[in-house]
């Protein structure tokens, strides 16, 4: 932008700043919502429940399948949100 354009659009600066802040808040909220880490923790806890004898093999398989499906979806969404070239 040129100097004249910046001067003429100066009254719009608070609106642009607010829009940027809102966009950052939305990105952060989406990243937290789609973060696969809690599902990985649930998988680890589920495995521990199986080892401790709290659940049987059939219950483990059923819940593991649900969590793995959810994890696959979350990882895809998380990668999409982070964009290309972003480290996990």
PyMOL Python script that loads the backbone (N, CA, C, O; Angstrom):
from pymol import cmd

cmd.read_pdbstr("""\
ATOM      1  N   UNK A   1       0.833  -1.174   0.000  1.00  0.00           N
ATOM      2  CA  UNK A   1       0.000   0.000   0.000  1.00  0.00           C
ATOM      3  C   UNK A   1       0.877   1.236   0.000  1.00  0.00           C
ATOM      4  O   UNK A   1       1.941   1.282   0.616  1.00  0.00           O
ATOM      5  N   UNK A   2       0.390   2.228  -0.711  1.00  0.00           N
ATOM      6  CA  UNK A   2       1.110   3.483  -0.729  1.00  0.00           C
ATOM      7  C   UNK A   2       0.773   4.324   0.487  1.00  0.00           C
ATOM      8  O   UNK A   2      -0.141   4.015   1.251  1.00  0.00           O
ATOM      9  N   UNK A   3       1.525   5.379   0.641  1.00  0.00           N
ATOM     10  CA  UNK A   3       1.339   6.268   1.790  1.00  0.00           C
ATOM     11  C   UNK A   3      -0.039   6.924   1.766  1.00  0.00           C
ATOM     12  O   UNK A   3      -0.698   7.020   2.801  1.00  0.00           O
ATOM     13  N   UNK A   4      -0.472   7.371   0.604  1.00  0.00           N
ATOM     14  CA  UNK A   4      -1.783   8.027   0.486  1.00  0.00           C
ATOM     15  C   UNK A   4      -2.894   7.047   0.857  1.00  0.00           C
ATOM     16  O   UNK A   4      -3.823   7.410   1.578  1.00  0.00           O
ATOM     17  N   UNK A   5      -2.806   5.819   0.373  1.00  0.00           N
ATOM     18  CA  UNK A   5      -3.819   4.803   0.682  1.00  0.00           C
ATOM     19  C   UNK A   5      -3.855   4.530   2.171  1.00  0.00           C
ATOM     20  O   UNK A   5      -4.931   4.401   2.755  1.00  0.00           O
ATOM     21  N   UNK A   6      -2.695   4.441   2.786  1.00  0.00           N
ATOM     22  CA  UNK A   6      -2.647   4.197   4.227  1.00  0.00           C
ATOM     23  C   UNK A   6      -3.270   5.346   5.003  1.00  0.00           C
ATOM     24  O   UNK A   6      -3.974   5.116   5.986  1.00  0.00           O
ATOM     25  N   UNK A   7      -3.026   6.563   4.583  1.00  0.00           N
ATOM     26  CA  UNK A   7      -3.594   7.726   5.267  1.00  0.00           C
ATOM     27  C   UNK A   7      -5.106   7.761   5.091  1.00  0.00           C
ATOM     28  O   UNK A   7      -5.839   8.031   6.043  1.00  0.00           O
ATOM     29  N   UNK A   8      -5.575   7.487   3.872  1.00  0.00           N
ATOM     30  CA  UNK A   8      -7.007   7.531   3.606  1.00  0.00           C
ATOM     31  C   UNK A   8      -7.771   6.408   4.303  1.00  0.00           C
ATOM     32  O   UNK A   8      -8.937   6.584   4.657  1.00  0.00           O
ATOM     33  N   UNK A   9      -7.138   5.271   4.500  1.00  0.00           N
ATOM     34  CA  UNK A   9      -7.825   4.140   5.147  1.00  0.00           C
ATOM     35  C   UNK A   9      -7.510   4.041   6.634  1.00  0.00           C
ATOM     36  O   UNK A   9      -7.875   3.055   7.274  1.00  0.00           O
ATOM     37  N   UNK A  10      -6.840   5.041   7.193  1.00  0.00           N
ATOM     38  CA  UNK A  10      -6.505   5.028   8.611  1.00  0.00           C
ATOM     39  C   UNK A  10      -7.730   4.890   9.517  1.00  0.00           C
ATOM     40  O   UNK A  10      -7.645   4.191  10.526  1.00  0.00           O
ATOM     41  N   UNK A  11      -8.847   5.514   9.209  1.00  0.00           N
ATOM     42  CA  UNK A  11     -10.030   5.323  10.066  1.00  0.00           C
ATOM     43  C   UNK A  11     -10.526   3.876  10.121  1.00  0.00           C
ATOM     44  O   UNK A  11     -11.240   3.504  11.053  1.00  0.00           O
ATOM     45  N   UNK A  12     -10.162   3.074   9.153  1.00  0.00           N
ATOM     46  CA  UNK A  12     -10.576   1.675   9.138  1.00  0.00           C
ATOM     47  C   UNK A  12      -9.622   0.763   9.916  1.00  0.00           C
ATOM     48  O   UNK A  12      -9.883  -0.433  10.049  1.00  0.00           O
ATOM     49  N   UNK A  13      -8.541   1.311  10.419  1.00  0.00           N
ATOM     50  CA  UNK A  13      -7.537   0.499  11.122  1.00  0.00           C
ATOM     51  C   UNK A  13      -8.108  -0.262  12.310  1.00  0.00           C
ATOM     52  O   UNK A  13      -7.789  -1.440  12.470  1.00  0.00           O
ATOM     53  N   UNK A  14      -8.940   0.355  13.157  1.00  0.00           N
ATOM     54  CA  UNK A  14      -9.498  -0.442  14.277  1.00  0.00           C
ATOM     55  C   UNK A  14     -10.335  -1.630  13.807  1.00  0.00           C
ATOM     56  O   UNK A  14     -10.295  -2.696  14.420  1.00  0.00           O
ATOM     57  N   UNK A  15     -11.077  -1.456  12.746  1.00  0.00           N
ATOM     58  CA  UNK A  15     -11.888  -2.563  12.223  1.00  0.00           C
ATOM     59  C   UNK A  15     -10.992  -3.670  11.679  1.00  0.00           C
ATOM     60  O   UNK A  15     -11.255  -4.851  11.907  1.00  0.00           O
ATOM     61  N   UNK A  16      -9.938  -3.294  10.963  1.00  0.00           N
ATOM     62  CA  UNK A  16      -9.006  -4.303  10.443  1.00  0.00           C
ATOM     63  C   UNK A  16      -8.309  -5.017  11.584  1.00  0.00           C
ATOM     64  O   UNK A  16      -8.115  -6.232  11.536  1.00  0.00           O
ATOM     65  N   UNK A  17      -7.930  -4.266  12.616  1.00  0.00           N
ATOM     66  CA  UNK A  17      -7.273  -4.870  13.776  1.00  0.00           C
ATOM     67  C   UNK A  17      -8.203  -5.822  14.504  1.00  0.00           C
ATOM     68  O   UNK A  17      -7.789  -6.907  14.911  1.00  0.00           O
ATOM     69  N   UNK A  18      -9.451  -5.423  14.670  1.00  0.00           N
ATOM     70  CA  UNK A  18     -10.437  -6.296  15.330  1.00  0.00           C
ATOM     71  C   UNK A  18     -10.671  -7.561  14.510  1.00  0.00           C
ATOM     72  O   UNK A  18     -10.759  -8.657  15.063  1.00  0.00           O
ATOM     73  N   UNK A  19     -10.769  -7.410  13.213  1.00  0.00           N
ATOM     74  CA  UNK A  19     -10.978  -8.578  12.348  1.00  0.00           C
ATOM     75  C   UNK A  19      -9.795  -9.538  12.454  1.00  0.00           C
ATOM     76  O   UNK A  19      -9.984 -10.754  12.468  1.00  0.00           O
ATOM     77  N   UNK A  20      -8.580  -9.000  12.528  1.00  0.00           N
ATOM     78  CA  UNK A  20      -7.396  -9.842  12.655  1.00  0.00           C
ATOM     79  C   UNK A  20      -7.418 -10.598  13.982  1.00  0.00           C
ATOM     80  O   UNK A  20      -7.120 -11.792  14.020  1.00  0.00           O
ATOM     81  N   UNK A  21      -7.767  -9.912  15.066  1.00  0.00           N
ATOM     82  CA  UNK A  21      -7.816 -10.551  16.384  1.00  0.00           C
ATOM     83  C   UNK A  21      -8.867 -11.659  16.390  1.00  0.00           C
ATOM     84  O   UNK A  21      -8.610 -12.754  16.891  1.00  0.00           O
ATOM     85  N   UNK A  22     -10.028 -11.386  15.846  1.00  0.00           N
ATOM     86  CA  UNK A  22     -11.094 -12.399  15.783  1.00  0.00           C
ATOM     87  C   UNK A  22     -10.634 -13.605  14.978  1.00  0.00           C
ATOM     88  O   UNK A  22     -10.885 -14.746  15.366  1.00  0.00           O
ATOM     89  N   UNK A  23      -9.962 -13.357  13.862  1.00  0.00           N
ATOM     90  CA  UNK A  23      -9.458 -14.453  13.032  1.00  0.00           C
ATOM     91  C   UNK A  23      -8.454 -15.302  13.813  1.00  0.00           C
ATOM     92  O   UNK A  23      -8.477 -16.528  13.706  1.00  0.00           O
ATOM     93  N   UNK A  24      -7.581 -14.678  14.590  1.00  0.00           N
ATOM     94  CA  UNK A  24      -6.603 -15.426  15.379  1.00  0.00           C
ATOM     95  C   UNK A  24      -7.279 -16.254  16.464  1.00  0.00           C
ATOM     96  O   UNK A  24      -6.880 -17.390  16.719  1.00  0.00           O
ATOM     97  N   UNK A  25      -8.296 -15.692  17.101  1.00  0.00           N
ATOM     98  CA  UNK A  25      -9.031 -16.415  18.139  1.00  0.00           C
ATOM     99  C   UNK A  25      -9.734 -17.630  17.538  1.00  0.00           C
ATOM    100  O   UNK A  25      -9.720 -18.711  18.127  1.00  0.00           O
ATOM    101  N   UNK A  26     -10.341 -17.458  16.383  1.00  0.00           N
ATOM    102  CA  UNK A  26     -11.025 -18.574  15.718  1.00  0.00           C
ATOM    103  C   UNK A  26     -10.024 -19.665  15.348  1.00  0.00           C
ATOM    104  O   UNK A  26     -10.291 -20.848  15.557  1.00  0.00           O
ATOM    105  N   UNK A  27      -8.883 -19.278  14.805  1.00  0.00           N
ATOM    106  CA  UNK A  27      -7.857 -20.274  14.446  1.00  0.00           C
ATOM    107  C   UNK A  27      -7.383 -21.066  15.669  1.00  0.00           C
ATOM    108  O   UNK A  27      -7.226 -22.285  15.610  1.00  0.00           O
ATOM    109  N   UNK A  28      -7.160 -20.363  16.762  1.00  0.00           N
ATOM    110  CA  UNK A  28      -6.710 -21.034  17.981  1.00  0.00           C
ATOM    111  C   UNK A  28      -7.775 -21.977  18.518  1.00  0.00           C
ATOM    112  O   UNK A  28      -7.473 -23.100  18.922  1.00  0.00           O
ATOM    113  N   UNK A  29      -9.015 -21.520  18.521  1.00  0.00           N
ATOM    114  CA  UNK A  29     -10.117 -22.360  19.004  1.00  0.00           C
ATOM    115  C   UNK A  29     -10.286 -23.601  18.136  1.00  0.00           C
ATOM    116  O   UNK A  29     -10.502 -24.697  18.654  1.00  0.00           O
ATOM    117  N   UNK A  30     -10.188 -23.438  16.821  1.00  0.00           N
ATOM    118  CA  UNK A  30     -10.304 -24.595  15.927  1.00  0.00           C
ATOM    119  C   UNK A  30      -9.150 -25.562  16.146  1.00  0.00           C
ATOM    120  O   UNK A  30      -9.354 -26.776  16.160  1.00  0.00           O
ATOM    121  N   UNK A  31      -7.946 -25.041  16.316  1.00  0.00           N
ATOM    122  CA  UNK A  31      -6.797 -25.919  16.536  1.00  0.00           C
ATOM    123  C   UNK A  31      -6.966 -26.720  17.819  1.00  0.00           C
ATOM    124  O   UNK A  31      -6.632 -27.904  17.857  1.00  0.00           O
ATOM    125  N   UNK A  32      -7.482 -26.088  18.872  1.00  0.00           N
ATOM    126  CA  UNK A  32      -7.708 -26.807  20.124  1.00  0.00           C
ATOM    127  C   UNK A  32      -8.838 -27.815  19.985  1.00  0.00           C
ATOM    128  O   UNK A  32      -8.777 -28.908  20.548  1.00  0.00           O
ATOM    129  N   UNK A  33      -9.854 -27.450  19.245  1.00  0.00           N
ATOM    130  CA  UNK A  33     -11.006 -28.338  19.064  1.00  0.00           C
ATOM    131  C   UNK A  33     -10.619 -29.582  18.270  1.00  0.00           C
ATOM    132  O   UNK A  33     -11.077 -30.685  18.571  1.00  0.00           O
ATOM    133  N   UNK A  34      -9.785 -29.403  17.267  1.00  0.00           N
ATOM    134  CA  UNK A  34      -9.409 -30.513  16.403  1.00  0.00           C
ATOM    135  C   UNK A  34      -8.094 -31.177  16.812  1.00  0.00           C
ATOM    136  O   UNK A  34      -7.575 -32.018  16.079  1.00  0.00           O
ATOM    137  N   UNK A  35      -7.559 -30.812  17.961  1.00  0.00           N
ATOM    138  CA  UNK A  35      -6.295 -31.381  18.432  1.00  0.00           C
ATOM    139  C   UNK A  35      -6.482 -32.877  18.725  1.00  0.00           C
ATOM    140  O   UNK A  35      -7.350 -33.241  19.518  1.00  0.00           O
ATOM    141  N   UNK A  36      -5.681 -33.744  18.098  1.00  0.00           N
ATOM    142  CA  UNK A  36      -5.836 -35.186  18.300  1.00  0.00           C
ATOM    143  C   UNK A  36      -5.239 -35.702  19.616  1.00  0.00           C
ATOM    144  O   UNK A  36      -5.436 -36.873  19.944  1.00  0.00           O
ATOM    145  N   UNK A  37      -4.530 -34.889  20.367  1.00  0.00           N
ATOM    146  CA  UNK A  37      -3.865 -35.352  21.591  1.00  0.00           C
ATOM    147  C   UNK A  37      -4.828 -35.949  22.624  1.00  0.00           C
ATOM    148  O   UNK A  37      -4.501 -36.985  23.203  1.00  0.00           O
ATOM    149  N   UNK A  38      -5.995 -35.349  22.885  1.00  0.00           N
ATOM    150  CA  UNK A  38      -6.903 -35.964  23.863  1.00  0.00           C
ATOM    151  C   UNK A  38      -7.388 -37.361  23.445  1.00  0.00           C
ATOM    152  O   UNK A  38      -7.586 -38.229  24.295  1.00  0.00           O
ATOM    153  N   UNK A  39      -7.576 -37.571  22.156  1.00  0.00           N
ATOM    154  CA  UNK A  39      -8.020 -38.894  21.690  1.00  0.00           C
ATOM    155  C   UNK A  39      -6.898 -39.908  21.863  1.00  0.00           C
ATOM    156  O   UNK A  39      -7.146 -41.063  22.211  1.00  0.00           O
ATOM    157  N   UNK A  40      -5.663 -39.477  21.619  1.00  0.00           N
ATOM    158  CA  UNK A  40      -4.531 -40.379  21.854  1.00  0.00           C
ATOM    159  C   UNK A  40      -4.452 -40.764  23.331  1.00  0.00           C
ATOM    160  O   UNK A  40      -4.159 -41.912  23.662  1.00  0.00           O
ATOM    161  N   UNK A  41      -4.716 -39.797  24.219  1.00  0.00           N
ATOM    162  CA  UNK A  41      -4.718 -40.087  25.656  1.00  0.00           C
ATOM    163  C   UNK A  41      -5.842 -41.068  26.008  1.00  0.00           C
ATOM    164  O   UNK A  41      -5.656 -41.943  26.853  1.00  0.00           O
ATOM    165  N   UNK A  42      -6.996 -40.925  25.369  1.00  0.00           N
ATOM    166  CA  UNK A  42      -8.105 -41.856  25.603  1.00  0.00           C
ATOM    167  C   UNK A  42      -7.746 -43.259  25.134  1.00  0.00           C
ATOM    168  O   UNK A  42      -8.113 -44.244  25.775  1.00  0.00           O
ATOM    169  N   UNK A  43      -7.029 -43.355  24.019  1.00  0.00           N
ATOM    170  CA  UNK A  43      -6.586 -44.663  23.535  1.00  0.00           C
ATOM    171  C   UNK A  43      -5.628 -45.313  24.534  1.00  0.00           C
ATOM    172  O   UNK A  43      -5.721 -46.511  24.802  1.00  0.00           O
ATOM    173  N   UNK A  44      -4.718 -44.526  25.075  1.00  0.00           N
ATOM    174  CA  UNK A  44      -3.775 -45.062  26.057  1.00  0.00           C
ATOM    175  C   UNK A  44      -4.513 -45.519  27.316  1.00  0.00           C
ATOM    176  O   UNK A  44      -4.199 -46.570  27.876  1.00  0.00           O
ATOM    177  N   UNK A  45      -5.488 -44.736  27.758  1.00  0.00           N
ATOM    178  CA  UNK A  45      -6.267 -45.106  28.939  1.00  0.00           C
ATOM    179  C   UNK A  45      -7.097 -46.357  28.675  1.00  0.00           C
ATOM    180  O   UNK A  45      -7.258 -47.201  29.556  1.00  0.00           O
ATOM    181  N   UNK A  46      -7.618 -46.470  27.463  1.00  0.00           N
ATOM    182  CA  UNK A  46      -8.400 -47.650  27.095  1.00  0.00           C
ATOM    183  C   UNK A  46      -7.531 -48.904  27.128  1.00  0.00           C
ATOM    184  O   UNK A  46      -7.954 -49.951  27.619  1.00  0.00           O
ATOM    185  N   UNK A  47      -6.314 -48.786  26.600  1.00  0.00           N
ATOM    186  CA  UNK A  47      -5.396 -49.922  26.629  1.00  0.00           C
ATOM    187  C   UNK A  47      -5.045 -50.314  28.067  1.00  0.00           C
ATOM    188  O   UNK A  47      -4.943 -51.496  28.394  1.00  0.00           O
ATOM    189  N   UNK A  48      -4.865 -49.311  28.906  1.00  0.00           N
ATOM    190  CA  UNK A  48      -4.569 -49.583  30.309  1.00  0.00           C
ATOM    191  C   UNK A  48      -5.755 -50.275  30.989  1.00  0.00           C
ATOM    192  O   UNK A  48      -5.560 -51.170  31.812  1.00  0.00           O
ATOM    193  N   UNK A  49      -6.975 -49.866  30.651  1.00  0.00           N
ATOM    194  CA  UNK A  49      -8.171 -50.526  31.196  1.00  0.00           C
ATOM    195  C   UNK A  49      -8.207 -52.000  30.799  1.00  0.00           C
ATOM    196  O   UNK A  49      -8.585 -52.858  31.596  1.00  0.00           O
ATOM    197  N   UNK A  50      -7.809 -52.282  29.556  1.00  0.00           N
ATOM    198  CA  UNK A  50      -7.776 -53.676  29.097  1.00  0.00           C
ATOM    199  C   UNK A  50      -6.722 -54.461  29.882  1.00  0.00           C
ATOM    200  O   UNK A  50      -6.981 -55.577  30.331  1.00  0.00           O
ATOM    201  N   UNK A  51      -5.555 -53.882  30.041  1.00  0.00           N
ATOM    202  CA  UNK A  51      -4.477 -54.563  30.768  1.00  0.00           C
ATOM    203  C   UNK A  51      -4.823 -54.776  32.244  1.00  0.00           C
ATOM    204  O   UNK A  51      -4.419 -55.769  32.849  1.00  0.00           O
ATOM    205  N   UNK A  52      -5.571 -53.835  32.810  1.00  0.00           N
ATOM    206  CA  UNK A  52      -5.969 -53.946  34.216  1.00  0.00           C
ATOM    207  C   UNK A  52      -7.163 -54.880  34.413  1.00  0.00           C
ATOM    208  O   UNK A  52      -7.522 -55.204  35.545  1.00  0.00           O
ATOM    209  N   UNK A  53      -7.774 -55.312  33.312  1.00  0.00           N
ATOM    210  CA  UNK A  53      -8.919 -56.204  33.402  1.00  0.00           C
ATOM    211  C   UNK A  53     -10.238 -55.494  33.665  1.00  0.00           C
ATOM    212  O   UNK A  53     -11.220 -56.140  34.031  1.00  0.00           O
ATOM    213  N   UNK A  54     -10.280 -54.179  33.486  1.00  0.00           N
ATOM    214  CA  UNK A  54     -11.511 -53.425  33.707  1.00  0.00           C
ATOM    215  C   UNK A  54     -12.518 -53.598  32.572  1.00  0.00           C
ATOM    216  O   UNK A  54     -13.722 -53.443  32.777  1.00  0.00           O
ATOM    217  N   UNK A  55     -12.026 -53.920  31.373  1.00  0.00           N
ATOM    218  CA  UNK A  55     -12.902 -54.167  30.229  1.00  0.00           C
ATOM    219  C   UNK A  55     -12.450 -55.443  29.536  1.00  0.00           C
ATOM    220  O   UNK A  55     -11.302 -55.865  29.672  1.00  0.00           O
ATOM    221  N   UNK A  56     -13.365 -56.048  28.795  1.00  0.00           N
ATOM    222  CA  UNK A  56     -12.992 -57.259  28.071  1.00  0.00           C
ATOM    223  C   UNK A  56     -12.517 -56.903  26.663  1.00  0.00           C
ATOM    224  O   UNK A  56     -12.582 -55.746  26.246  1.00  0.00           O
ATOM    225  N   UNK A  57     -12.046 -57.901  25.949  1.00  0.00           N
ATOM    226  CA  UNK A  57     -11.474 -57.705  24.611  1.00  0.00           C
ATOM    227  C   UNK A  57     -12.502 -57.141  23.627  1.00  0.00           C
ATOM    228  O   UNK A  57     -12.174 -56.287  22.802  1.00  0.00           O
ATOM    229  N   UNK A  58     -13.728 -57.614  23.715  1.00  0.00           N
ATOM    230  CA  UNK A  58     -14.781 -57.154  22.797  1.00  0.00           C
ATOM    231  C   UNK A  58     -15.073 -55.657  23.001  1.00  0.00           C
ATOM    232  O   UNK A  58     -15.179 -54.902  22.035  1.00  0.00           O
ATOM    233  N   UNK A  59     -15.198 -55.247  24.250  1.00  0.00           N
ATOM    234  CA  UNK A  59     -15.430 -53.824  24.565  1.00  0.00           C
ATOM    235  C   UNK A  59     -14.242 -52.987  24.126  1.00  0.00           C
ATOM    236  O   UNK A  59     -14.414 -51.887  23.602  1.00  0.00           O
ATOM    237  N   UNK A  60     -13.044 -53.499  24.335  1.00  0.00           N
ATOM    238  CA  UNK A  60     -11.837 -52.794  23.911  1.00  0.00           C
ATOM    239  C   UNK A  60     -11.834 -52.579  22.401  1.00  0.00           C
ATOM    240  O   UNK A  60     -11.579 -51.472  21.927  1.00  0.00           O
ATOM    241  N   UNK A  61     -12.121 -53.644  21.646  1.00  0.00           N
ATOM    242  CA  UNK A  61     -12.114 -53.541  20.184  1.00  0.00           C
ATOM    243  C   UNK A  61     -13.138 -52.529  19.688  1.00  0.00           C
ATOM    244  O   UNK A  61     -12.855 -51.735  18.791  1.00  0.00           O
ATOM    245  N   UNK A  62     -14.332 -52.564  20.279  1.00  0.00           N
ATOM    246  CA  UNK A  62     -15.396 -51.650  19.852  1.00  0.00           C
ATOM    247  C   UNK A  62     -14.996 -50.197  20.115  1.00  0.00           C
ATOM    248  O   UNK A  62     -15.107 -49.349  19.230  1.00  0.00           O
ATOM    249  N   UNK A  63     -14.537 -49.917  21.321  1.00  0.00           N
ATOM    250  CA  UNK A  63     -14.173 -48.544  21.671  1.00  0.00           C
ATOM    251  C   UNK A  63     -12.914 -48.084  20.946  1.00  0.00           C
ATOM    252  O   UNK A  63     -12.787 -46.912  20.589  1.00  0.00           O
ATOM    253  N   UNK A  64     -11.985 -49.012  20.729  1.00  0.00           N
ATOM    254  CA  UNK A  64     -10.769 -48.660  20.005  1.00  0.00           C
ATOM    255  C   UNK A  64     -11.094 -48.264  18.563  1.00  0.00           C
ATOM    256  O   UNK A  64     -10.541 -47.294  18.045  1.00  0.00           O
ATOM    257  N   UNK A  65     -11.985 -49.010  17.921  1.00  0.00           N
ATOM    258  CA  UNK A  65     -12.385 -48.670  16.549  1.00  0.00           C
ATOM    259  C   UNK A  65     -12.995 -47.274  16.483  1.00  0.00           C
ATOM    260  O   UNK A  65     -12.688 -46.505  15.572  1.00  0.00           O
ATOM    261  N   UNK A  66     -13.856 -46.942  17.441  1.00  0.00           N
ATOM    262  CA  UNK A  66     -14.474 -45.615  17.475  1.00  0.00           C
ATOM    263  C   UNK A  66     -13.416 -44.527  17.645  1.00  0.00           C
ATOM    264  O   UNK A  66     -13.433 -43.513  16.948  1.00  0.00           O
ATOM    265  N   UNK A  67     -12.498 -44.753  18.581  1.00  0.00           N
ATOM    266  CA  UNK A  67     -11.464 -43.754  18.836  1.00  0.00           C
ATOM    267  C   UNK A  67     -10.499 -43.610  17.657  1.00  0.00           C
ATOM    268  O   UNK A  67     -10.065 -42.503  17.340  1.00  0.00           O
ATOM    269  N   UNK A  68     -10.166 -44.723  17.012  1.00  0.00           N
ATOM    270  CA  UNK A  68      -9.265 -44.641  15.858  1.00  0.00           C
ATOM    271  C   UNK A  68      -9.916 -43.912  14.686  1.00  0.00           C
ATOM    272  O   UNK A  68      -9.250 -43.156  13.978  1.00  0.00           O
ATOM    273  N   UNK A  69     -11.211 -44.135  14.479  1.00  0.00           N
ATOM    274  CA  UNK A  69     -11.926 -43.400  13.428  1.00  0.00           C
ATOM    275  C   UNK A  69     -11.928 -41.902  13.732  1.00  0.00           C
ATOM    276  O   UNK A  69     -11.682 -41.073  12.855  1.00  0.00           O
ATOM    277  N   UNK A  70     -12.210 -41.578  14.986  1.00  0.00           N
ATOM    278  CA  UNK A  70     -12.217 -40.174  15.389  1.00  0.00           C
ATOM    279  C   UNK A  70     -10.827 -39.564  15.271  1.00  0.00           C
ATOM    280  O   UNK A  70     -10.686 -38.423  14.830  1.00  0.00           O
ATOM    281  N   UNK A  71      -9.805 -40.308  15.659  1.00  0.00           N
ATOM    282  CA  UNK A  71      -8.431 -39.822  15.581  1.00  0.00           C
ATOM    283  C   UNK A  71      -8.028 -39.544  14.136  1.00  0.00           C
ATOM    284  O   UNK A  71      -7.392 -38.530  13.850  1.00  0.00           O
ATOM    285  N   UNK A  72      -8.392 -40.434  13.240  1.00  0.00           N
ATOM    286  CA  UNK A  72      -8.070 -40.239  11.821  1.00  0.00           C
ATOM    287  C   UNK A  72      -8.702 -38.957  11.300  1.00  0.00           C
ATOM    288  O   UNK A  72      -8.056 -38.180  10.596  1.00  0.00           O
ATOM    289  N   UNK A  73      -9.966 -38.740  11.646  1.00  0.00           N
ATOM    290  CA  UNK A  73     -10.672 -37.546  11.195  1.00  0.00           C
ATOM    291  C   UNK A  73     -10.042 -36.288  11.801  1.00  0.00           C
ATOM    292  O   UNK A  73      -9.827 -35.296  11.104  1.00  0.00           O
ATOM    293  N   UNK A  74      -9.750 -36.338  13.099  1.00  0.00           N
ATOM    294  CA  UNK A  74      -9.164 -35.184  13.774  1.00  0.00           C
ATOM    295  C   UNK A  74      -7.794 -34.830  13.219  1.00  0.00           C
ATOM    296  O   UNK A  74      -7.482 -33.653  13.035  1.00  0.00           O
ATOM    297  N   UNK A  75      -6.979 -35.831  12.954  1.00  0.00           N
ATOM    298  CA  UNK A  75      -5.645 -35.562  12.410  1.00  0.00           C
ATOM    299  C   UNK A  75      -5.736 -34.909  11.040  1.00  0.00           C
ATOM    300  O   UNK A  75      -4.949 -34.016  10.725  1.00  0.00           O
ATOM    301  N   UNK A  76      -6.686 -35.344  10.225  1.00  0.00           N
ATOM    302  CA  UNK A  76      -6.872 -34.730   8.906  1.00  0.00           C
ATOM    303  C   UNK A  76      -7.321 -33.271   9.056  1.00  0.00           C
ATOM    304  O   UNK A  76      -6.810 -32.390   8.364  1.00  0.00           O
ATOM    305  N   UNK A  77      -8.268 -33.018   9.953  1.00  0.00           N
ATOM    306  CA  UNK A  77      -8.745 -31.652  10.172  1.00  0.00           C
ATOM    307  C   UNK A  77      -7.651 -30.773  10.770  1.00  0.00           C
ATOM    308  O   UNK A  77      -7.500 -29.615  10.378  1.00  0.00           O
ATOM    309  N   UNK A  78      -6.898 -31.312  11.705  1.00  0.00           N
ATOM    310  CA  UNK A  78      -5.815 -30.567  12.353  1.00  0.00           C
ATOM    311  C   UNK A  78      -4.750 -30.189  11.323  1.00  0.00           C
ATOM    312  O   UNK A  78      -4.247 -29.066  11.327  1.00  0.00           O
ATOM    313  N   UNK A  79      -4.413 -31.125  10.448  1.00  0.00           N
ATOM    314  CA  UNK A  79      -3.425 -30.840   9.399  1.00  0.00           C
ATOM    315  C   UNK A  79      -3.960 -29.784   8.432  1.00  0.00           C
ATOM    316  O   UNK A  79      -3.213 -28.914   7.983  1.00  0.00           O
ATOM    317  N   UNK A  80      -5.243 -29.860   8.114  1.00  0.00           N
ATOM    318  CA  UNK A  80      -5.845 -28.880   7.203  1.00  0.00           C
ATOM    319  C   UNK A  80      -5.801 -27.485   7.833  1.00  0.00           C
ATOM    320  O   UNK A  80      -5.505 -26.505   7.150  1.00  0.00           O
ATOM    321  N   UNK A  81      -6.091 -27.394   9.113  1.00  0.00           N
ATOM    322  CA  UNK A  81      -6.094 -26.107   9.792  1.00  0.00           C
ATOM    323  C   UNK A  81      -4.699 -25.505   9.906  1.00  0.00           C
ATOM    324  O   UNK A  81      -4.529 -24.293   9.772  1.00  0.00           O
ATOM    325  N   UNK A  82      -3.715 -26.340  10.149  1.00  0.00           N
ATOM    326  CA  UNK A  82      -2.346 -25.837  10.325  1.00  0.00           C
ATOM    327  C   UNK A  82      -1.761 -25.378   9.001  1.00  0.00           C
ATOM    328  O   UNK A  82      -0.886 -24.513   8.966  1.00  0.00           O
ATOM    329  N   UNK A  83      -2.240 -25.954   7.925  1.00  0.00           N
ATOM    330  CA  UNK A  83      -1.763 -25.552   6.617  1.00  0.00           C
ATOM    331  C   UNK A  83      -0.466 -26.246   6.251  1.00  0.00           C
ATOM    332  O   UNK A  83       0.159 -26.894   7.090  1.00  0.00           O
ATOM    333  N   UNK A  84      -0.062 -26.107   4.988  1.00  0.00           N
ATOM    334  CA  UNK A  84       1.170 -26.743   4.531  1.00  0.00           C
ATOM    335  C   UNK A  84       2.400 -26.068   5.142  1.00  0.00           C
ATOM    336  O   UNK A  84       2.435 -24.855   5.345  1.00  0.00           O
ATOM    337  N   UNK A  85       3.389 -26.885   5.422  1.00  0.00           N
ATOM    338  CA  UNK A  85       4.645 -26.367   5.929  1.00  0.00           C
ATOM    339  C   UNK A  85       4.658 -26.078   7.414  1.00  0.00           C
ATOM    340  O   UNK A  85       5.662 -25.587   7.928  1.00  0.00           O
ATOM    341  N   UNK A  86       3.585 -26.363   8.115  1.00  0.00           N
ATOM    342  CA  UNK A  86       3.528 -26.140   9.559  1.00  0.00           C
ATOM    343  C   UNK A  86       3.924 -27.430  10.271  1.00  0.00           C
ATOM    344  O   UNK A  86       3.488 -28.519   9.898  1.00  0.00           O
ATOM    345  N   UNK A  87       4.741 -27.291  11.283  1.00  0.00           N
ATOM    346  CA  UNK A  87       5.135 -28.474  12.050  1.00  0.00           C
ATOM    347  C   UNK A  87       4.062 -28.782  13.077  1.00  0.00           C
ATOM    348  O   UNK A  87       3.369 -27.869  13.528  1.00  0.00           O
ATOM    349  N   UNK A  88       3.903 -30.063  13.467  1.00  0.00           N
ATOM    350  CA  UNK A  88       2.859 -30.436  14.417  1.00  0.00           C
ATOM    351  C   UNK A  88       3.067 -29.876  15.797  1.00  0.00           C
ATOM    352  O   UNK A  88       2.255 -30.118  16.690  1.00  0.00           O
TER     353      UNK A  88
END
""", "prot")
cmd.dss("prot")
cmd.show_as("cartoon", "prot")
cmd.util.cbc("prot")
cmd.orient("prot")
